[in-house]
């Protein structure tokens, strides 16, 4: 039993059909069902038409029998002579069956063989409808069947007048009831098989069905061709977006109202977005690798220095004098502080990148903040023989997170001081605009090459031959300004220094 289950699953999988095959199968089934219903309706209509013609042509048959045959006496019907007369009539026309009914519908005379009569009473409602000239065909009870109904002819029998004339006193005493398609007709119809009209009808319908199936197959192929094309495109689509040959959607295709065209456009748009996201993920992964490599480089140098000086202290502790020992320790501590600052910067960047920090805007005077930052970097600038300068246009009040903007200015000024040669200048320029204030931090260093500008705020980088590194500080600046819904721009010309500019919202005095 356990070995049979996979075979069953495989069998079910083998009978799965494609969309085109399912559509073709569904259409074929509906077409055959429609043809069957149409054939049944045509056969039914043909039978009804035949019955209408037969009943219309034989409408006066029963009346002729009633007039020309002496079936009534002066007081009542004469059933004794009925069988002989009915036998003669049925010999002339074998398809008819003649019955004599009383005024309540009971059969009182017939020429049926023994055992063939299945009813003794006939419903007179169809007879009255027939005598009243109702629309043909009108079916009445078949005495030789329990449930079947057939077309008939009928005529009323009246009592003869006492004066012997061919008049009637208005009292019906019975009916002549003639089944027009009797047992003989049924036997012949059954033995003759399908008649020519029905045969032509069925062959015509079969030919129409075949032609319709061929036309439907061609139409389905034409209709589903875009779907097949889209299916092939989706199959070729690879998760490696740069290898997916999916053309972008065209404007002309977007104007179409075809559902498949709309689906194709949606897929192409989705593929384009996936391709962009894939390229972004690749770039992010590449940037991450470079960040790790550059941070490893930044950490390796001070750690190597710390390790070297500590090894020297450990190996030569007995021979070193106090001054050398203090100098080695100072160098090791300085490198340790550098590692600590780098670790803190990484921690701050991680918090900014993952939503761990949200800005808390407040109003503050920008000139006061610039003065505080200048005081913090005064000693560093003096040590590098770099002049700090400010170009202010009034004391502007802005709204932002004070601590974050101080970090932005500190990172930019620190970076500018470290990469400005001796005798250079670092300038902070403030320019008021209508609703914002623009801050620019300029230096007189070597500047940044144009090929590095696109990725300057995406990952740390090193300038080959210059020893200059765009570090984590710029990434922190970029992220802080993003949280303030602002951006930073670099205006740099190689050999003429770098200029970093950003804007802050200005608090407009409404007084």
C-alpha positions as CSV (number, residue, x, y, z in Angstrom):
1,X,0.0,0.0,0.0
2,X,2.8,2.4,0.8
3,X,4.4,1.8,-2.5
4,X,1.2,2.4,-4.4
5,X,0.6,6.0,-3.1
6,X,3.4,7.7,-5.2
7,X,2.1,6.0,-8.3
8,X,-1.4,7.4,-7.6
9,X,0.1,10.9,-7.0
10,X,2.1,10.6,-10.2
11,X,-1.1,9.5,-12.1
12,X,-2.9,12.5,-10.9
13,X,-0.1,14.8,-11.9
14,X,0.0,13.3,-15.4
15,X,-3.5,14.3,-16.1
16,X,-3.0,18.0,-15.4
17,X,-3.8,20.1,-18.4
18,X,-2.6,23.5,-19.5
19,X,-4.8,26.5,-19.6
20,X,-5.3,26.3,-23.3
21,X,-6.2,22.6,-23.0
22,X,-8.6,23.3,-20.2
23,X,-10.2,26.1,-22.3
24,X,-10.4,23.8,-25.3
25,X,-11.9,21.0,-23.3
26,X,-14.4,23.2,-21.6
27,X,-15.4,24.8,-24.9
28,X,-15.7,21.4,-26.6
29,X,-17.9,20.1,-23.8
30,X,-20.1,23.2,-23.9
31,X,-20.3,22.9,-27.7
32,X,-21.3,19.3,-27.6
33,X,-23.8,19.9,-24.9
34,X,-25.2,22.8,-27.0
35,X,-25.3,20.6,-30.1
36,X,-27.1,17.9,-28.1
37,X,-29.7,20.3,-26.8
38,X,-30.1,21.8,-30.2
39,X,-30.5,18.4,-31.8
40,X,-33.1,17.5,-29.2
41,X,-34.9,20.7,-29.8
42,X,-34.8,20.2,-33.6
43,X,-36.0,16.6,-33.3
44,X,-38.7,17.8,-30.9
45,X,-39.7,20.6,-33.2
46,X,-39.7,18.2,-36.2
47,X,-42.0,15.8,-34.3
48,X,-44.3,18.7,-33.3
49,X,-44.4,19.9,-36.8
50,X,-45.1,16.4,-38.1
51,X,-47.9,16.0,-35.6
52,X,-49.3,19.4,-36.5
53,X,-49.3,18.6,-40.2
54,X,-50.9,15.1,-39.6
55,X,-53.5,16.5,-37.3
56,X,-54.3,19.5,-39.5
57,X,-54.7,17.3,-42.6
58,X,-56.9,14.8,-40.7
59,X,-58.9,17.3,-38.8
60,X,-62.2,16.4,-40.5
61,X,-61.6,12.6,-40.5
62,X,-63.7,11.9,-37.4
63,X,-66.5,14.1,-38.6
64,X,-66.6,12.3,-42.0
65,X,-66.9,9.0,-40.2
66,X,-69.6,10.3,-38.0
67,X,-71.6,11.6,-40.9
68,X,-71.2,8.7,-43.3
69,X,-71.5,5.8,-40.8
70,X,-74.7,4.8,-39.1
71,X,-73.4,4.5,-35.5
72,X,-76.4,5.7,-33.6
73,X,-79.9,4.4,-33.2
74,X,-83.0,6.4,-32.4
75,X,-82.4,6.3,-28.7
76,X,-78.7,5.3,-28.1
77,X,-75.4,4.3,-29.7
78,X,-75.2,1.1,-31.7
79,X,-71.8,-0.4,-30.6
80,X,-72.5,-3.8,-32.1
81,X,-71.7,-2.6,-35.6
82,X,-68.6,-0.6,-34.5
83,X,-65.9,-3.3,-34.7
84,X,-66.7,-4.3,-38.3
85,X,-66.7,-0.7,-39.5
86,X,-63.5,0.3,-37.6
87,X,-61.7,-2.8,-39.0
88,X,-62.6,-1.6,-42.5
89,X,-61.4,2.0,-41.8
90,X,-58.1,0.8,-40.2
91,X,-57.6,-1.5,-43.2
92,X,-57.8,1.6,-45.5
93,X,-55.5,3.6,-43.3
94,X,-53.4,1.3,-41.0
95,X,-51.9,4.3,-39.1
96,X,-55.2,5.3,-37.6
97,X,-57.1,3.8,-34.6
98,X,-60.8,4.6,-34.3
99,X,-62.7,4.5,-31.0
100,X,-66.2,5.2,-30.0
101,X,-66.7,7.1,-26.8
102,X,-69.7,7.9,-24.7
103,X,-70.5,11.4,-23.6
104,X,-68.3,10.9,-20.4
105,X,-65.3,9.6,-22.3
106,X,-65.6,5.9,-21.6
107,X,-64.6,3.7,-24.6
108,X,-67.6,1.7,-25.7
109,X,-66.4,0.6,-29.1
110,X,-63.0,-0.2,-30.6
111,X,-61.2,-2.6,-33.0
112,X,-58.1,-3.1,-30.8
113,X,-56.7,-6.6,-30.7
114,X,-57.3,-8.4,-27.3
115,X,-55.0,-7.1,-24.6
116,X,-53.9,-4.0,-26.5
117,X,-56.4,-1.6,-24.9
118,X,-54.7,-0.1,-21.8
119,X,-57.3,2.6,-21.0
120,X,-61.1,2.4,-20.6
121,X,-61.5,6.2,-20.2
122,X,-60.3,9.1,-22.3
123,X,-59.8,12.6,-20.9
124,X,-62.3,14.8,-22.8
125,X,-60.6,18.2,-22.2
126,X,-58.3,17.9,-25.2
127,X,-61.3,16.7,-27.2
128,X,-63.3,19.8,-26.3
129,X,-60.3,22.0,-27.1
130,X,-60.0,20.2,-30.5
131,X,-63.7,20.7,-31.3
132,X,-63.4,24.3,-30.2
133,X,-60.7,24.9,-32.9
134,X,-57.7,25.2,-30.6
135,X,-54.2,25.7,-31.9
136,X,-52.6,22.5,-33.2
137,X,-51.0,20.2,-32.3
138,X,-53.3,19.0,-29.5
139,X,-52.4,15.7,-27.9
140,X,-54.9,13.4,-26.3
141,X,-54.8,10.1,-24.4
142,X,-53.6,7.0,-26.3
143,X,-56.0,4.1,-25.3
144,X,-53.2,1.6,-26.1
145,X,-50.8,3.2,-23.6
146,X,-51.0,4.0,-19.9
147,X,-49.2,7.3,-20.1
148,X,-48.5,8.2,-23.8
149,X,-50.4,11.0,-25.5
150,X,-50.9,11.4,-29.3
151,X,-52.5,13.7,-31.9
152,X,-56.1,12.7,-32.8
153,X,-59.2,13.7,-34.6
154,X,-62.6,13.8,-32.9
155,X,-66.2,14.5,-33.8
156,X,-69.3,14.6,-31.6
157,X,-72.2,12.2,-32.1
158,X,-75.8,13.6,-31.7
159,X,-79.1,11.8,-31.3
160,X,-81.1,11.6,-34.5
161,X,-84.2,13.8,-34.8
162,X,-87.6,12.0,-34.5
163,X,-88.8,13.4,-37.8
164,X,-86.1,11.3,-39.6
165,X,-84.5,14.3,-41.1
166,X,-80.7,14.9,-40.9
167,X,-81.1,17.3,-38.0
168,X,-80.0,17.3,-34.4
169,X,-81.8,18.2,-31.3
170,X,-78.5,19.4,-29.6
171,X,-77.9,16.5,-27.3
172,X,-74.5,14.8,-27.6
173,X,-74.5,11.1,-27.0
174,X,-70.8,10.3,-27.7
175,X,-67.7,11.0,-29.7
176,X,-65.7,9.5,-32.6
177,X,-62.1,9.5,-31.4
178,X,-59.4,8.7,-34.0
179,X,-55.7,8.3,-33.0
180,X,-53.8,9.5,-36.1
181,X,-50.5,7.8,-35.3
182,X,-51.3,4.5,-33.9
183,X,-49.3,1.3,-33.1
184,X,-48.8,0.5,-36.8
185,X,-47.2,4.0,-37.3
186,X,-45.0,3.5,-34.2
187,X,-43.8,0.1,-35.4
188,X,-43.0,1.4,-38.9
189,X,-41.2,4.5,-37.5
190,X,-39.1,2.3,-35.2
191,X,-38.2,-0.1,-38.0
192,X,-37.5,2.6,-40.5
193,X,-34.9,4.2,-38.2
194,X,-33.8,7.8,-38.6
195,X,-35.7,9.5,-41.5
196,X,-33.9,11.5,-44.1
197,X,-34.8,14.9,-42.6
198,X,-33.4,13.9,-39.2
199,X,-30.4,12.3,-40.8
200,X,-29.6,15.5,-42.7
201,X,-30.1,17.5,-39.6
202,X,-27.7,15.4,-37.5
203,X,-25.1,15.4,-40.2
204,X,-25.4,19.2,-40.6
205,X,-25.1,19.7,-36.9
206,X,-22.0,17.4,-36.8
207,X,-20.4,19.4,-39.6
208,X,-21.2,22.7,-37.9
209,X,-19.8,21.4,-34.6
210,X,-16.6,20.2,-36.3
211,X,-16.1,23.6,-38.1
212,X,-16.9,25.4,-34.9
213,X,-14.3,23.3,-33.0
214,X,-11.7,24.1,-35.6
215,X,-12.5,27.8,-35.6
216,X,-12.6,27.8,-31.7
217,X,-9.2,26.1,-31.6
218,X,-7.7,28.8,-34.0
219,X,-9.4,31.6,-32.0
220,X,-8.0,30.2,-28.7
221,X,-4.6,30.0,-30.2
222,X,-4.9,33.6,-31.3
223,X,-6.3,34.8,-28.1
224,X,-3.9,32.9,-25.8
225,X,-0.8,33.7,-27.9
226,X,0.1,36.8,-25.7
227,X,-0.5,34.6,-22.6
228,X,1.9,32.0,-24.0
229,X,4.4,34.7,-24.7
230,X,4.0,36.0,-21.1
231,X,4.3,32.5,-19.7
232,X,7.6,32.0,-21.6
233,X,8.9,35.3,-20.4
234,X,8.0,34.4,-16.8
235,X,9.7,31.1,-17.1
236,X,12.9,32.7,-18.3
237,X,12.8,35.2,-15.5
238,X,15.6,34.4,-13.1
239,X,16.1,35.6,-9.5
240,X,19.3,37.1,-10.8
241,X,17.7,40.2,-12.1
242,X,20.7,41.3,-14.2
243,X,20.2,38.1,-16.3
244,X,16.4,38.4,-16.7
245,X,15.7,39.5,-20.3
246,X,12.4,41.3,-19.5
247,X,11.9,44.4,-21.6
248,X,10.3,47.3,-19.7
249,X,6.6,48.1,-20.4
250,X,5.9,50.4,-23.3
251,X,3.5,53.4,-23.3
252,X,1.5,51.9,-26.2
253,X,0.9,48.6,-24.3
254,X,-0.3,50.6,-21.3
255,X,-3.1,52.0,-23.4
256,X,-4.6,48.6,-24.3
257,X,-7.7,47.3,-22.6
258,X,-6.8,43.7,-23.1
259,X,-6.6,41.9,-19.7
260,X,-3.6,39.8,-20.8
261,X,-1.8,43.0,-22.0
262,X,-2.6,44.6,-18.6
263,X,-1.2,41.4,-16.9
264,X,1.9,41.6,-19.1
265,X,2.5,45.2,-18.2
266,X,2.0,44.5,-14.5
267,X,4.5,41.6,-14.7
268,X,7.1,43.7,-16.6
269,X,6.7,46.5,-14.0
270,X,7.1,43.9,-11.2
271,X,10.2,42.5,-13.0
272,X,11.6,46.0,-13.3
273,X,11.1,46.6,-9.6
274,X,12.6,43.3,-8.7
275,X,15.6,44.0,-10.9
276,X,16.0,47.4,-9.3
277,X,15.7,45.9,-5.8
278,X,18.1,43.1,-6.8
279,X,20.7,45.7,-8.0
280,X,20.1,47.6,-4.8
281,X,20.7,44.5,-2.7
282,X,23.9,43.7,-4.6
283,X,25.1,47.3,-4.2
284,X,24.2,47.2,-0.5
285,X,26.1,43.9,-0.1
286,X,29.1,45.3,-2.0
287,X,29.0,48.4,0.2
288,X,28.7,46.3,3.3
289,X,31.8,44.4,2.3
290,X,33.7,47.6,1.7
291,X,32.5,49.0,5.0
292,X,33.8,45.9,6.8
293,X,37.1,46.0,4.9
294,X,37.6,49.7,5.5
295,X,36.6,49.5,9.2
296,X,39.0,46.5,9.5
297,X,41.7,48.7,8.1
298,X,40.9,51.5,10.5
299,X,41.0,49.2,13.4
300,X,44.0,47.2,12.4
301,X,46.4,50.2,12.4
302,X,45.7,51.5,16.0
303,X,45.4,48.0,17.4
304,X,48.7,47.0,15.8
305,X,50.3,50.1,17.3
306,X,48.8,49.4,20.7
307,X,49.9,45.8,20.6
308,X,53.5,46.8,19.5
309,X,54.0,49.4,22.2
310,X,52.6,47.0,24.9
311,X,54.9,44.3,23.7
312,X,57.8,46.7,23.9
313,X,56.9,47.7,27.4
314,X,56.6,44.1,28.4
315,X,59.9,43.0,26.9
316,X,62.0,46.1,27.8
317,X,60.4,47.1,31.1
318,X,63.6,46.7,33.0
319,X,65.7,48.8,30.6
320,X,63.3,51.6,29.8
321,X,63.5,54.8,31.8
322,X,60.5,56.6,33.1
323,X,60.3,59.0,30.2
324,X,60.2,56.3,27.5
325,X,57.8,54.3,29.5
326,X,55.4,57.2,29.8
327,X,55.8,58.0,26.1
328,X,55.0,54.5,25.1
329,X,52.0,54.4,27.4
330,X,50.8,57.8,26.0
331,X,51.0,56.5,22.4
332,X,49.1,53.3,23.3
333,X,46.4,55.3,25.2
334,X,46.0,57.6,22.2
335,X,45.6,54.7,19.8
336,X,43.2,53.1,22.3
337,X,41.1,56.3,22.4
338,X,41.1,56.2,18.6
339,X,39.7,52.7,18.6
340,X,37.1,53.8,21.2
341,X,36.0,56.7,19.0
342,X,35.7,54.4,16.0
343,X,33.6,51.9,18.0
344,X,31.4,54.6,19.3
345,X,30.9,55.9,15.7
346,X,29.9,52.4,14.6
347,X,27.5,52.1,17.4
348,X,25.9,55.5,16.6
349,X,25.7,54.6,12.9
350,X,23.9,51.4,13.8
351,X,21.4,53.2,16.0
352,X,20.7,55.7,13.2
353,X,20.4,53.1,10.5
354,X,18.0,50.8,12.4
355,X,15.6,53.5,13.7
356,X,17.0,53.5,17.3
357,X,17.2,57.4,17.3
358,X,14.5,59.9,16.5
359,X,15.1,63.7,16.2
360,X,13.6,66.0,18.8
361,X,13.2,69.3,17.1
362,X,13.7,72.6,19.0
363,X,14.4,76.2,18.2
364,X,18.0,77.4,18.7
365,X,20.3,80.1,17.4
366,X,22.6,78.8,14.8
367,X,25.4,81.3,15.5
368,X,25.6,80.2,19.1
369,X,25.9,76.5,18.0
370,X,28.7,77.4,15.5
371,X,30.6,79.3,18.2
372,X,30.4,76.3,20.6
373,X,31.6,73.9,18.0
374,X,34.5,76.2,17.1
375,X,35.6,76.3,20.7
376,X,35.6,72.5,20.8
377,X,38.0,72.3,17.8
378,X,40.1,75.3,18.7
379,X,43.0,73.3,20.1
380,X,42.9,70.8,17.3
381,X,43.0,73.6,14.7
382,X,45.9,75.3,16.4
383,X,47.8,72.0,16.5
384,X,47.4,71.6,12.8
385,X,48.0,75.3,12.1
386,X,44.6,75.6,10.5
387,X,42.4,78.7,10.8
388,X,38.7,78.5,11.7
389,X,36.5,81.1,10.0
390,X,32.8,81.9,10.0
391,X,30.8,83.8,7.4
392,X,27.5,84.7,9.1
393,X,24.6,86.7,7.9
394,X,22.8,87.6,11.1
395,X,21.9,85.4,13.9
396,X,19.4,82.9,12.4
397,X,17.1,80.8,14.5
398,X,16.4,77.3,13.1
399,X,14.4,74.3,14.3
400,X,16.1,70.9,14.5
401,X,17.5,68.4,17.0
402,X,20.2,70.5,18.6
403,X,22.4,67.5,19.6
404,X,22.2,65.9,16.1
405,X,23.0,69.1,14.3
406,X,26.0,69.7,16.6
407,X,27.2,66.2,15.7
408,X,26.8,67.0,12.0
409,X,28.9,70.2,12.3
410,X,31.5,68.4,14.5
411,X,32.0,65.6,12.1
412,X,32.3,67.9,9.1
413,X,34.6,70.4,10.8
414,X,36.8,67.6,12.2
415,X,37.0,66.0,8.8
416,X,37.9,69.3,7.2
417,X,40.6,70.1,9.8
418,X,42.2,66.7,9.4
419,X,42.4,67.1,5.6
420,X,43.4,70.7,5.4
421,X,47.2,71.4,5.0
422,X,49.2,73.6,7.3
423,X,48.2,77.2,6.8
424,X,44.9,76.3,5.4
425,X,41.4,77.6,6.4
426,X,38.2,75.9,7.4
427,X,35.2,78.1,6.8
428,X,31.6,77.8,8.0
429,X,29.3,79.9,5.8
430,X,25.7,80.7,6.7
431,X,23.3,82.1,4.2
432,X,19.7,82.9,4.9
433,X,17.0,82.1,2.4
434,X,13.2,82.5,2.4
435,X,12.3,79.6,4.6
436,X,15.7,77.9,5.1
437,X,19.2,78.5,6.1
438,X,22.1,77.0,4.1
439,X,25.3,76.0,5.9
440,X,28.5,75.3,4.0
441,X,31.7,73.9,5.5
442,X,34.6,74.6,3.2
443,X,38.2,73.6,3.4
444,X,41.3,74.4,1.4
445,X,42.5,70.8,1.2
446,X,43.0,68.6,-1.9
447,X,39.3,68.0,-2.5
448,X,37.6,64.8,-3.5
449,X,37.9,63.2,-7.0
450,X,34.7,63.2,-9.1
451,X,34.6,59.4,-9.4
452,X,34.0,59.1,-5.7
453,X,31.2,61.6,-5.3
454,X,28.3,59.1,-6.1
455,X,29.2,56.8,-3.2
456,X,30.6,59.3,-0.8
457,X,27.7,59.1,1.6
458,X,27.0,55.3,1.1
459,X,30.3,53.7,2.4
460,X,33.7,54.7,3.8
461,X,36.4,55.0,1.1
462,X,40.1,55.7,0.8
463,X,41.7,58.1,-1.6
464,X,44.6,56.2,-3.1
465,X,47.9,58.1,-2.8
466,X,46.4,60.8,-0.6
467,X,45.9,58.9,2.7
468,X,42.5,60.6,3.0
469,X,39.6,58.5,4.1
470,X,35.9,59.4,3.9
471,X,34.9,57.6,7.1
472,X,31.9,56.7,9.1
473,X,31.5,60.3,10.1
474,X,30.1,61.2,6.7
475,X,27.7,58.3,6.9
476,X,26.5,59.6,10.3
477,X,26.0,63.1,8.9
478,X,24.1,61.7,5.9
479,X,21.8,59.6,8.1
480,X,21.1,62.4,10.6
481,X,20.1,64.8,7.8
482,X,17.9,62.1,6.3
483,X,16.1,61.9,9.7
484,X,15.5,65.6,9.4
485,X,14.2,65.1,5.8
486,X,17.2,67.0,4.5
487,X,20.1,66.1,2.3
488,X,23.8,67.0,2.1
489,X,25.6,68.0,-1.1
490,X,29.3,68.0,-1.9
491,X,30.7,70.8,-4.1
492,X,34.3,69.8,-4.7
493,X,36.9,70.6,-7.3
494,X,40.1,68.5,-7.1
495,X,42.9,70.7,-5.8
496,X,40.6,73.4,-4.5
497,X,39.2,71.8,-1.4
498,X,35.8,70.3,-0.5
499,X,32.5,72.1,0.4
500,X,29.7,70.3,2.2
501,X,26.3,72.1,2.2
502,X,23.0,71.4,3.7
503,X,19.9,73.3,4.8
504,X,17.9,73.7,8.0
505,X,14.4,75.1,8.3
506,X,14.3,78.8,9.4
507,X,12.1,79.9,12.2
508,X,10.2,82.9,10.8
509,X,9.5,85.6,13.3
510,X,5.7,86.3,13.1
511,X,5.8,89.2,15.5
